Amino acid sequence: MAVGSGSAPPTGRPTRLPRSARRKQLLAAAQEVFVAQGYHSAAMDDIAERAGVSKPVLYQHFPGKLELYLALLDTHCDAIVAQVRSAMVGTSDNKERVKGAVQAYFDFVDHESEAFRLVFESDLRNEPAVRERVERVEKGCIAAITDTIISDTGVSRAHAELLASGLVGAAETAAQFWLAAGRKVPKADAEALLATLTWRGIASFPLQGESA
């Protein structure tokens, strides 16, 4: 069903949605336009048309195109950080934690919405507000993994952060490469390969109380 489907009843009068529902509708329409056209080529007219609303309605919720784009980034940046954190706290099995962190990135790039393009392939990276949000994803995921490494191994924060950044960098790069290469390896196999590679490295660091 199209994003704007059902926005007008047979009488032609627009349906009055609750503010939260209207905002969700507008964000969904904006995401489709931004993913398809990029930030610079997208127009508020296109987004309003895709949502099936007038431009004044769109501007009631978002004062401009940048604010709309940033709202989308906030949603998706927070989501991937939350998924990585969930992988860390959802189990005490460190092998499963690594697997979950890797899966978070593959799920993100493989989602049918292609929202990952807004985060990892934005044509607005030079905009400070956009750059801050993209960097926040990396920092948030690294922080979640760092805390787990510290609690389990007792290594210093500096060492743990470096290890965590390696895991995050590998997951992000491999997931994007896998997608760009045309998903030649089945997703489950790709996740398992990278998780195995990462686990074999990080598992060599002994847990607290164990000898190296």
Secondary structure, 3 states (H helix, E strand, C coil): CCCCCCCCCCCCCCCCCCHHHHHHHHHHHHHHHHHHHCCCCCCHHHHHHHHCCCHHHHHHHCCCHHHHHHHHHHHHHHHHHHHHHHHHHCCCCHHHHHHHHHHHHHHHHHCCCCCHHHHHCCCCCCCHHHHHHHHHHHHHHHHHHHHHHHHHHCCCHHHHHHHHHHHHHHHHHHHHHHHHCCCCCCHHHHHHHHHHHHHHHHCCCCCCCCCC
